[in-house]
C-alpha cells in the first residue's frame, strides 16, 4: 500500500521541516510514503473563508484518484490512542491501494472534500498550529509503523 500526505501550503519553520523530513525518511522504511504540498492561494484577502476552502478543495480533489482511500485530519474526526491508530492502519493496509491523508488550509475543508473523504481523524481536542499538526501526524504514523512491527519505539 502506498501512502501520501497532502498539505495545503509549505512548512515554513526550519525546525519543523527537519523533523518532518526525519520522520518521513523513517516511515519510508516501513511503507512507501510521500508528501505533496499544494501551494497556498494567492490574494486571499479578496476571498471569503468559504471561497478559500472551495478553491483549496478543488486543488486537493485534482490530486485524488477514485481508488484512493481519503482520510482527513480534522478536528471533528475520531480520536484514537496510538495503538488503536496502528490497528486502524493495519486494516487499511489490507484494503487500501493508496491511503491519502490530508491536512487542509487555515479554514479546514470544503464540503466537496468532506464528501470525498472515507474517514476523518482528530489528533487531539486541543488546537495546534498547522506546522505542528504536520509534525505530530508524521510522528504518529511512524509510531504506528513501529507498533505494527513490534519494535520498542512505543512504550505502553
C-alpha positions in Angstrom: 0.0 0.0 0.0 1.2 3.4 -0.9 0.6 6.4 1.4 0.5 10.1 0.8 0.2 13.1 3.0 -1.3 16.2 1.2 -0.6 19.5 2.7 -2.0 22.9 1.8 0.9 25.4 2.0 4.5 24.6 2.6 6.1 24.0 6.0 7.9 27.3 6.7 9.7 26.7 10.0 13.1 25.0 9.6 12.8 23.2 12.9 9.6 21.5 11.7 11.0 20.9 8.2 13.9 19.0 9.6 11.8 16.9 12.0 9.2 16.1 9.3 11.9 15.1 6.9 13.4 12.8 9.5 10.1 11.0 10.3 9.2 10.9 6.5 12.5 9.0 6.0 11.8 6.7 8.9 8.3 5.9 7.6 9.8 5.0 4.2 11.5 2.0 5.9 8.0 0.6 6.6 5.9 1.6 3.6 6.0 3.9 0.6 5.3 7.4 1.8 5.3 10.8 0.1 4.3 14.3 1.0 2.6 16.5 -1.6 2.4 20.2 -1.0 -0.4 22.2 -2.6 0.7 25.8 -2.9 -1.1 28.4 -0.8 -3.6 30.5 -2.6 -2.5 34.0 -3.5 -4.5 37.2 -2.9 -6.8 35.6 -0.3 -7.8 38.9 1.2 -10.4 39.2 -1.6 -11.8 35.7 -0.8 -14.2 34.7 1.9 -13.4 31.7 4.1 -15.9 29.6 2.0 -14.3 30.7 -1.3 -10.8 29.9 0.0 -11.9 26.4 1.2 -13.6 25.8 -2.1 -10.5 26.8 -4.2 -8.2 24.7 -1.9 -10.7 21.9 -2.1 -10.6 21.9 -5.9 -6.8 21.7 -5.8 -6.9 18.8 -3.4 -9.6 16.9 -5.3 -7.4 17.2 -8.5 -4.7 15.1 -6.8 -7.0 12.2 -5.9 -8.0 9.1 -7.8 -11.3 7.3 -7.5 -9.5 4.3 -5.9 -7.8 6.4 -3.1 -8.8 5.9 0.5 -9.0 9.5 1.7 -8.5 10.4 5.4 -8.9 14.0 6.6 -7.0 15.2 9.6 -9.9 17.2 11.1 -11.0 18.4 14.5 -14.3 16.6 14.0 -12.7 13.3 13.3 -12.3 10.4 15.6 -9.6 10.4 18.2 -7.6 7.2 18.6 -4.8 6.2 21.0 -1.6 5.3 19.2 -2.2 1.6 19.5 -5.7 2.0 18.1 -4.4 4.1 15.3 -1.8 1.4 14.5 -4.6 -1.3 14.3 -6.6 1.0 12.1 -3.6 1.4 9.8 -3.1 -2.3 9.7 -6.6 -2.8 8.5 -6.2 -0.1 5.9 -3.0 -1.7 4.6 -5.0 -4.8 3.8 -7.8 -3.0 1.9 -6.4 0.3 0.5 -4.4 0.8 -2.7 -3.3 4.2 -1.8 -4.0 5.8 1.6 -4.2 9.6 1.3 -4.1 11.7 4.4 -4.9 15.4 4.0 -4.2 18.4 6.2 -6.2 21.3 4.9 -5.7 25.0 4.9 -6.4 27.5 7.7 -10.2 27.2 7.5 -10.4 23.5 7.0 -12.0 21.7 4.1 -14.7 22.4 1.5 -17.9 20.4 1.5 -16.7 18.6 -1.6 -13.6 17.4 0.2 -15.6 16.2 3.2 -17.9 14.4 0.8 -15.0 12.6 -0.9 -13.4 11.6 2.3 -13.6 8.0 3.5 -12.6 8.8 7.1 -11.6 11.6 9.5 -9.1 11.5 12.2 -8.5 14.1 15.0 -5.1 14.2 16.6 -6.4 16.0 19.7 -9.2 18.1 21.1 -6.6 20.8 21.6 -5.8 23.2 18.8 -2.3 23.1 17.2 -0.7 25.2 14.5 -0.8 23.7 11.0 3.0 23.4 11.2 2.8 21.4 14.5 0.0 19.2 13.2 2.2 18.1 10.3 5.0 17.0 12.7 2.6 15.4 15.2 0.9 13.4 12.4 4.1 12.0 10.8 5.5 11.1 14.2 2.2 9.2 15.0 2.3 7.5 11.6 5.9 6.4 12.3 4.9 5.3 15.8 2.1 3.2 14.3 4.5 1.5 11.9 6.8 0.6 14.8 3.9 -0.7 16.8 2.9 -3.0 13.9 6.4 -4.3 13.7 6.6 -4.9 17.4 9.6 -2.5 17.8 10.4 -0.7 21.0 9.8 2.9 20.0 6.4 2.9 21.7 6.0 2.2 25.4 2.7 1.1 26.8 
